[in-house]
Amino acid sequence: DLAEKKRKRRTLKEIRVIREGLLKTVNAAETVTLSQLVSDHGSTIGVRNTPSDKNLVKKQLDRLAKSGQIEFVKVGRDLVARTPSASSQEEREQALREHLASLRSHIKGLDIKDYSGLEGIQSLDFVLLFIPIEGAFMVAMEQDSSLYTDAFARNIVLVSPTTLLVTLRTIQNIWRYEYQNRNALDIADRAGKICDQVSLIDESLGDLGDKLNKAHNAWETTHSRLTQGRGNLLRQANQLMDLGAKARRALPRADDEDEPASS
């Protein structure tokens, strides 16, 4: 079932140990078939005589063959792994040295160009060095384990077809978090400004309320002087009307119009 398959899935470390065991076995036997590796040497290598393990062994032999460490060919109906001939081994080792030298030269060239120092670019921390052939990438990593760390120390990341998309997705997520952080800072800044404005408006409303109270008090005082008290202005105007003053509009009566006039 699915749980059993997950349980049997090997780690990268376990696969590397199996690959190393296969290489030792092939070098010791010089020529050995795929079936013999699984059936006769399986316990030593760490595999069982099952279809899934046979497929795993075949993939690792293909990988060793691509790196030039063995030859893995079909002879009749059998798949045979064998040590490479001396001449082809020397050629492969020479090609491998040239491949590694070319990569290191490219890394050095990118470091000298210093793209992170370009004018107007403030966020270029790493440069991706894309190796388009997966086998070339894997062989380089296996043969020179310091290649990746040396490039990384120069802010250069080596990527292959299988790691490019993952790396680009990681970069995209980093940028997304960066934008979110910038937005959060902008929101905090705007929130602070809004709070300041609310405080200022509260102060203005308080000042306006004081002035409205003062205006209302002034209105009451003026209205009182117009309509209240013995000598209020409205009462005196009405007295003038009583004495024959001509006006186009009728005057309201004062609040104390019923009080007797002073002699």
NUDODO-268000 format. One record per residue (C-alpha): residue number from 1; residue in one letter; x, y, z. Coordinates in Angstrom, 1 decimal. Layout:
BEGIN
r i->NUM, aa->A, X->X, Y->Y, Z->Z
...
END
This chain:
BEGIN
r i->1, aa->D, X->0.0, Y->0.0, Z->0.0
r i->2, aa->L, X->0.9, Y->3.7, Z->-0.1
r i->3, aa->A, X->2.2, Y->3.7, Z->3.5
r i->4, aa->E, X->4.5, Y->0.8, Z->2.8
r i->5, aa->K, X->5.9, Y->2.5, Z->-0.3
r i->6, aa->K, X->6.6, Y->5.6, Z->1.7
r i->7, aa->R, X->8.3, Y->3.6, Z->4.4
r i->8, aa->K, X->10.5, Y->1.8, Z->1.8
r i->9, aa->R, X->11.5, Y->5.1, Z->0.0
r i->10, aa->R, X->15.2, Y->5.6, Z->0.5
r i->11, aa->T, X->16.9, Y->8.8, Z->1.4
r i->12, aa->L, X->19.5, Y->10.5, Z->-0.7
r i->13, aa->K, X->22.2, Y->9.4, Z->1.7
r i->14, aa->E, X->21.1, Y->5.8, Z->1.3
r i->15, aa->I, X->21.1, Y->6.1, Z->-2.4
r i->16, aa->R, X->24.6, Y->7.5, Z->-2.4
r i->17, aa->V, X->25.8, Y->4.6, Z->-0.3
r i->18, aa->I, X->24.2, Y->2.2, Z->-2.8
r i->19, aa->R, X->25.9, Y->4.0, Z->-5.7
r i->20, aa->E, X->29.3, Y->3.8, Z->-4.0
r i->21, aa->G, X->28.7, Y->0.1, Z->-3.3
r i->22, aa->L, X->27.9, Y->-0.5, Z->-7.0
r i->23, aa->L, X->31.1, Y->1.2, Z->-8.1
r i->24, aa->K, X->33.2, Y->-0.8, Z->-5.7
r i->25, aa->T, X->31.6, Y->-4.1, Z->-6.9
r i->26, aa->V, X->32.0, Y->-3.3, Z->-10.6
r i->27, aa->N, X->35.6, Y->-2.3, Z->-10.1
r i->28, aa->A, X->36.3, Y->-5.5, Z->-8.2
r i->29, aa->A, X->34.5, Y->-7.8, Z->-10.7
r i->30, aa->E, X->35.5, Y->-5.8, Z->-13.8
r i->31, aa->T, X->32.5, Y->-7.2, Z->-15.6
r i->32, aa->V, X->29.1, Y->-8.0, Z->-14.0
r i->33, aa->T, X->25.5, Y->-8.1, Z->-15.2
r i->34, aa->L, X->22.7, Y->-6.2, Z->-13.6
r i->35, aa->S, X->21.0, Y->-9.4, Z->-12.5
r i->36, aa->Q, X->24.2, Y->-10.5, Z->-10.8
r i->37, aa->L, X->24.6, Y->-7.2, Z->-9.0
r i->38, aa->V, X->21.2, Y->-7.6, Z->-7.5
r i->39, aa->S, X->21.1, Y->-11.4, Z->-6.8
r i->40, aa->D, X->24.7, Y->-12.1, Z->-5.9
r i->41, aa->H, X->25.9, Y->-8.8, Z->-4.4
r i->42, aa->G, X->22.6, Y->-7.3, Z->-3.2
r i->43, aa->S, X->23.3, Y->-7.9, Z->0.5
r i->44, aa->T, X->26.7, Y->-6.2, Z->0.2
r i->45, aa->I, X->25.3, Y->-3.3, Z->-1.8
r i->46, aa->G, X->22.2, Y->-2.9, Z->0.3
r i->47, aa->V, X->19.5, Y->-3.9, Z->-2.3
r i->48, aa->R, X->17.0, Y->-6.7, Z->-2.6
r i->49, aa->N, X->15.9, Y->-8.8, Z->-5.6
r i->50, aa->T, X->12.7, Y->-6.8, Z->-6.2
r i->51, aa->P, X->11.6, Y->-4.8, Z->-9.3
r i->52, aa->S, X->11.9, Y->-1.5, Z->-7.5
r i->53, aa->D, X->15.4, Y->-2.2, Z->-6.3
r i->54, aa->K, X->16.5, Y->-3.4, Z->-9.8
r i->55, aa->N, X->15.2, Y->-0.2, Z->-11.2
r i->56, aa->L, X->17.1, Y->1.8, Z->-8.6
r i->57, aa->V, X->20.3, Y->-0.1, Z->-9.4
r i->58, aa->K, X->19.8, Y->0.5, Z->-13.1
r i->59, aa->K, X->19.4, Y->4.2, Z->-12.6
r i->60, aa->Q, X->22.5, Y->4.4, Z->-10.4
r i->61, aa->L, X->24.5, Y->2.4, Z->-13.0
r i->62, aa->D, X->23.4, Y->4.9, Z->-15.7
r i->63, aa->R, X->24.5, Y->7.7, Z->-13.5
r i->64, aa->L, X->27.9, Y->6.1, Z->-12.9
r i->65, aa->A, X->28.2, Y->5.5, Z->-16.7
r i->66, aa->K, X->27.4, Y->9.2, Z->-17.5
r i->67, aa->S, X->30.1, Y->10.3, Z->-15.1
r i->68, aa->G, X->32.6, Y->8.0, Z->-16.9
r i->69, aa->Q, X->33.3, Y->5.9, Z->-13.8
r i->70, aa->I, X->32.0, Y->2.7, Z->-15.4
r i->71, aa->E, X->30.6, Y->1.4, Z->-18.8
r i->72, aa->F, X->27.0, Y->0.2, Z->-18.7
r i->73, aa->V, X->26.1, Y->-1.4, Z->-22.0
r i->74, aa->K, X->23.7, Y->-4.0, Z->-23.3
r i->75, aa->V, X->25.3, Y->-7.3, Z->-24.3
r i->76, aa->G, X->22.9, Y->-9.7, Z->-25.9
r i->77, aa->R, X->19.9, Y->-9.7, Z->-23.6
r i->78, aa->D, X->21.9, Y->-8.7, Z->-20.5
r i->79, aa->L, X->22.8, Y->-5.2, Z->-19.2
r i->80, aa->V, X->26.4, Y->-5.4, Z->-18.3
r i->81, aa->A, X->28.4, Y->-3.0, Z->-16.0
r i->82, aa->R, X->32.2, Y->-3.0, Z->-16.5
r i->83, aa->T, X->35.2, Y->-1.0, Z->-15.8
r i->84, aa->P, X->36.1, Y->1.4, Z->-18.7
r i->85, aa->S, X->39.1, Y->0.7, Z->-20.9
r i->86, aa->A, X->42.3, Y->2.5, Z->-20.0
r i->87, aa->S, X->42.2, Y->4.8, Z->-23.1
r i->88, aa->S, X->38.6, Y->5.8, Z->-22.7
r i->89, aa->Q, X->39.1, Y->6.3, Z->-18.9
r i->90, aa->E, X->42.0, Y->8.7, Z->-19.5
r i->91, aa->E, X->39.9, Y->10.6, Z->-22.1
r i->92, aa->R, X->37.0, Y->10.9, Z->-19.7
r i->93, aa->E, X->39.2, Y->12.0, Z->-16.8
r i->94, aa->Q, X->40.7, Y->14.6, Z->-19.1
r i->95, aa->A, X->37.3, Y->15.8, Z->-20.2
r i->96, aa->L, X->36.1, Y->15.9, Z->-16.6
r i->97, aa->R, X->39.1, Y->18.1, Z->-15.6
r i->98, aa->E, X->38.4, Y->20.4, Z->-18.4
r i->99, aa->H, X->34.7, Y->20.6, Z->-17.5
r i->100, aa->L, X->35.6, Y->21.5, Z->-13.9
r i->101, aa->A, X->38.2, Y->24.0, Z->-15.0
r i->102, aa->S, X->35.6, Y->25.6, Z->-17.3
r i->103, aa->L, X->33.1, Y->25.9, Z->-14.5
r i->104, aa->R, X->35.6, Y->27.5, Z->-12.1
r i->105, aa->S, X->36.7, Y->29.9, Z->-14.9
r i->106, aa->H, X->33.0, Y->30.9, Z->-15.4
r i->107, aa->I, X->32.5, Y->31.4, Z->-11.7
r i->108, aa->K, X->35.6, Y->33.5, Z->-11.5
r i->109, aa->G, X->34.4, Y->35.6, Z->-14.5
r i->110, aa->L, X->31.0, Y->36.2, Z->-12.9
r i->111, aa->D, X->32.7, Y->37.2, Z->-9.7
r i->112, aa->I, X->34.9, Y->39.7, Z->-11.5
r i->113, aa->K, X->31.9, Y->41.3, Z->-13.3
r i->114, aa->D, X->30.4, Y->42.0, Z->-9.9
r i->115, aa->Y, X->26.8, Y->42.3, Z->-11.1
r i->116, aa->S, X->25.7, Y->43.3, Z->-7.5
r i->117, aa->G, X->27.7, Y->46.5, Z->-7.9
r i->118, aa->L, X->25.9, Y->47.7, Z->-11.0
r i->119, aa->E, X->24.7, Y->51.3, Z->-10.7
r i->120, aa->G, X->21.0, Y->51.5, Z->-9.9
r i->121, aa->I, X->20.7, Y->47.9, Z->-8.7
r i->122, aa->Q, X->20.3, Y->47.7, Z->-4.9
r i->123, aa->S, X->19.0, Y->44.2, Z->-4.3
r i->124, aa->L, X->21.1, Y->41.8, Z->-6.4
r i->125, aa->D, X->22.6, Y->39.5, Z->-3.8
r i->126, aa->F, X->23.1, Y->36.4, Z->-5.8
r i->127, aa->V, X->23.8, Y->35.5, Z->-9.5
r i->128, aa->L, X->22.5, Y->32.2, Z->-10.8
r i->129, aa->L, X->24.9, Y->30.1, Z->-12.9
r i->130, aa->F, X->22.7, Y->27.8, Z->-15.0
r i->131, aa->I, X->24.2, Y->24.5, Z->-16.1
r i->132, aa->P, X->21.7, Y->23.2, Z->-18.8
r i->133, aa->I, X->22.8, Y->19.6, Z->-18.8
r i->134, aa->E, X->21.8, Y->17.7, Z->-15.6
r i->135, aa->G, X->24.5, Y->15.1, Z->-16.0
r i->136, aa->A, X->27.2, Y->17.7, Z->-16.3
r i->137, aa->F, X->26.0, Y->19.4, Z->-13.2
r i->138, aa->M, X->25.8, Y->16.1, Z->-11.2
r i->139, aa->V, X->29.3, Y->15.0, Z->-12.3
r i->140, aa->A, X->30.8, Y->18.3, Z->-11.3
r i->141, aa->M, X->29.2, Y->18.2, Z->-7.9
r i->142, aa->E, X->30.3, Y->14.6, Z->-7.3
r i->143, aa->Q, X->33.9, Y->15.2, Z->-8.5
r i->144, aa->D, X->34.5, Y->18.5, Z->-6.8
r i->145, aa->S, X->32.4, Y->18.9, Z->-3.7
r i->146, aa->S, X->33.8, Y->22.3, Z->-2.9
r i->147, aa->L, X->32.7, Y->23.8, Z->-6.2
r i->148, aa->Y, X->29.2, Y->24.8, Z->-5.0
r i->149, aa->T, X->30.4, Y->26.3, Z->-1.7
r i->150, aa->D, X->33.2, Y->28.2, Z->-3.4
r i->151, aa->A, X->30.7, Y->29.7, Z->-5.9
r i->152, aa->F, X->28.3, Y->30.4, Z->-3.0
r i->153, aa->A, X->31.0, Y->32.3, Z->-1.2
r i->154, aa->R, X->31.2, Y->34.6, Z->-4.2
r i->155, aa->N, X->27.4, Y->35.1, Z->-4.2
r i->156, aa->I, X->26.9, Y->32.7, Z->-7.1
r i->157, aa->V, X->24.5, Y->29.8, Z->-7.0
r i->158, aa->L, X->24.9, Y->26.8, Z->-9.3
r i->159, aa->V, X->21.6, Y->25.6, Z->-10.7
r i->160, aa->S, X->20.6, Y->22.7, Z->-13.1
r i->161, aa->P, X->17.3, Y->21.9, Z->-15.0
r i->162, aa->T, X->16.0, Y->20.1, Z->-11.9
r i->163, aa->T, X->16.9, Y->22.8, Z->-9.4
r i->164, aa->L, X->16.2, Y->26.0, Z->-11.5
r i->165, aa->L, X->12.5, Y->26.1, Z->-11.0
r i->166, aa->V, X->12.7, Y->25.4, Z->-7.3
r i->167, aa->T, X->15.4, Y->28.1, Z->-6.9
r i->168, aa->L, X->13.3, Y->30.6, Z->-8.9
r i->169, aa->R, X->10.2, Y->29.8, Z->-6.8
r i->170, aa->T, X->12.2, Y->30.4, Z->-3.6
r i->171, aa->I, X->13.4, Y->33.7, Z->-4.9
r i->172, aa->Q, X->9.8, Y->34.6, Z->-5.8
r i->173, aa->N, X->8.7, Y->33.8, Z->-2.3
r i->174, aa->I, X->11.5, Y->35.9, Z->-0.8
r i->175, aa->W, X->10.5, Y->38.9, Z->-2.9
r i->176, aa->R, X->6.9, Y->38.4, Z->-1.9
r i->177, aa->Y, X->7.8, Y->38.4, Z->1.8
r i->178, aa->E, X->10.0, Y->41.5, Z->1.1
r i->179, aa->Y, X->7.0, Y->43.3, Z->-0.5
r i->180, aa->Q, X->4.8, Y->42.3, Z->2.4
r i->181, aa->N, X->7.3, Y->43.7, Z->4.9
r i->182, aa->R, X->7.5, Y->46.9, Z->2.9
r i->183, aa->N, X->3.7, Y->47.2, Z->2.8
r i->184, aa->A, X->3.6, Y->46.5, Z->6.6
r i->185, aa->L, X->6.0, Y->49.3, Z->7.2
r i->186, aa->D, X->4.0, Y->51.6, Z->4.9
r i->187, aa->I, X->0.8, Y->50.7, Z->6.7
r i->188, aa->A, X->2.4, Y->51.4, Z->10.1
r i->189, aa->D, X->3.6, Y->54.8, Z->8.9
r i->190, aa->R, X->0.2, Y->55.7, Z->7.4
r i->191, aa->A, X->-1.5, Y->54.5, Z->10.6
r i->192, aa->G, X->0.7, Y->56.8, Z->12.7
r i->193, aa->K, X->-0.1, Y->59.7, Z->10.4
r i->194, aa->I, X->-3.9, Y->59.0, Z->10.7
r i->195, aa->C, X->-3.6, Y->58.8, Z->14.5
r i->196, aa->D, X->-1.8, Y->62.2, Z->14.5
r i->197, aa->Q, X->-4.6, Y->63.7, Z->12.3
r i->198, aa->V, X->-7.3, Y->62.3, Z->14.6
r i->199, aa->S, X->-5.6, Y->63.9, Z->17.6
r i->200, aa->L, X->-5.3, Y->67.3, Z->15.7
r i->201, aa->I, X->-9.0, Y->67.1, Z->14.7
r i->202, aa->D, X->-10.0, Y->66.4, Z->18.3
r i->203, aa->E, X->-8.0, Y->69.5, Z->19.4
r i->204, aa->S, X->-9.7, Y->71.5, Z->16.7
r i->205, aa->L, X->-13.2, Y->70.3, Z->17.7
r i->206, aa->G, X->-12.5, Y->71.2, Z->21.3
r i->207, aa->D, X->-11.3, Y->74.7, Z->20.3
r i->208, aa->L, X->-14.4, Y->75.0, Z->18.0
r i->209, aa->G, X->-16.7, Y->74.0, Z->20.9
r i->210, aa->D, X->-15.1, Y->76.6, Z->23.2
r i->211, aa->K, X->-15.7, Y->79.3, Z->20.5
r i->212, aa->L, X->-19.2, Y->78.2, Z->19.9
r i->213, aa->N, X->-19.9, Y->78.3, Z->23.6
r i->214, aa->K, X->-18.5, Y->81.8, Z->23.8
r i->215, aa->A, X->-20.5, Y->82.8, Z->20.7
r i->216, aa->H, X->-23.7, Y->81.4, Z->22.3
r i->217, aa->N, X->-23.0, Y->83.3, Z->25.6
r i->218, aa->A, X->-22.4, Y->86.5, Z->23.6
r i->219, aa->W, X->-25.7, Y->86.0, Z->21.8
r i->220, aa->E, X->-27.6, Y->85.5, Z->25.0
r i->221, aa->T, X->-26.0, Y->88.6, Z->26.5
r i->222, aa->T, X->-26.9, Y->90.6, Z->23.4
r i->223, aa->H, X->-30.5, Y->89.2, Z->23.3
r i->224, aa->S, X->-31.0, Y->90.0, Z->26.9
r i->225, aa->R, X->-29.9, Y->93.6, Z->26.4
r i->226, aa->L, X->-32.3, Y->93.8, Z->23.5
r i->227, aa->T, X->-35.4, Y->92.3, Z->25.2
r i->228, aa->Q, X->-35.0, Y->92.2, Z->28.9
r i->229, aa->G, X->-34.6, Y->94.7, Z->31.7
r i->230, aa->R, X->-36.2, Y->98.0, Z->32.3
r i->231, aa->G, X->-34.0, Y->99.9, Z->29.9
r i->232, aa->N, X->-33.8, Y->97.2, Z->27.1
r i->233, aa->L, X->-33.5, Y->98.5, Z->23.6
r i->234, aa->L, X->-36.7, Y->96.9, Z->22.3
r i->235, aa->R, X->-38.8, Y->98.5, Z->25.0
r i->236, aa->Q, X->-37.4, Y->101.9, Z->24.3
r i->237, aa->A, X->-38.1, Y->101.4, Z->20.6
r i->238, aa->N, X->-41.7, Y->100.5, Z->21.3
r i->239, aa->Q, X->-42.0, Y->103.6, Z->23.4
r i->240, aa->L, X->-40.8, Y->105.6, Z->20.5
r i->241, aa->M, X->-43.4, Y->104.0, Z->18.3
r i->242, aa->D, X->-46.0, Y->104.9, Z->20.9
r i->243, aa->L, X->-44.9, Y->108.5, Z->20.7
r i->244, aa->G, X->-45.5, Y->108.5, Z->16.9
r i->245, aa->A, X->-42.3, Y->107.3, Z->15.3
r i->246, aa->K, X->-42.9, Y->105.9, Z->11.9
r i->247, aa->A, X->-41.6, Y->102.4, Z->10.9
r i->248, aa->R, X->-42.3, Y->100.1, Z->8.1
r i->249, aa->R, X->-42.1, Y->96.9, Z->10.2
r i->250, aa->A, X->-43.9, Y->96.2, Z->13.4
r i->251, aa->L, X->-41.7, Y->95.8, Z->16.5
r i->252, aa->P, X->-42.1, Y->92.8, Z->18.8
r i->253, aa->R, X->-43.1, Y->93.5, Z->22.3
r i->254, aa->A, X->-40.3, Y->93.5, Z->24.9
r i->255, aa->D, X->-40.4, Y->90.9, Z->27.7
r i->256, aa->D, X->-41.1, Y->93.5, Z->30.3
r i->257, aa->E, X->-43.8, Y->95.4, Z->28.2
r i->258, aa->D, X->-46.4, Y->95.0, Z->31.0
r i->259, aa->E, X->-44.1, Y->96.8, Z->33.6
r i->260, aa->P, X->-45.1, Y->100.4, Z->34.2
r i->261, aa->A, X->-43.0, Y->103.0, Z->32.5
r i->262, aa->S, X->-40.7, Y->105.0, Z->34.7
r i->263, aa->S, X->-41.8, Y->108.6, Z->35.4
END
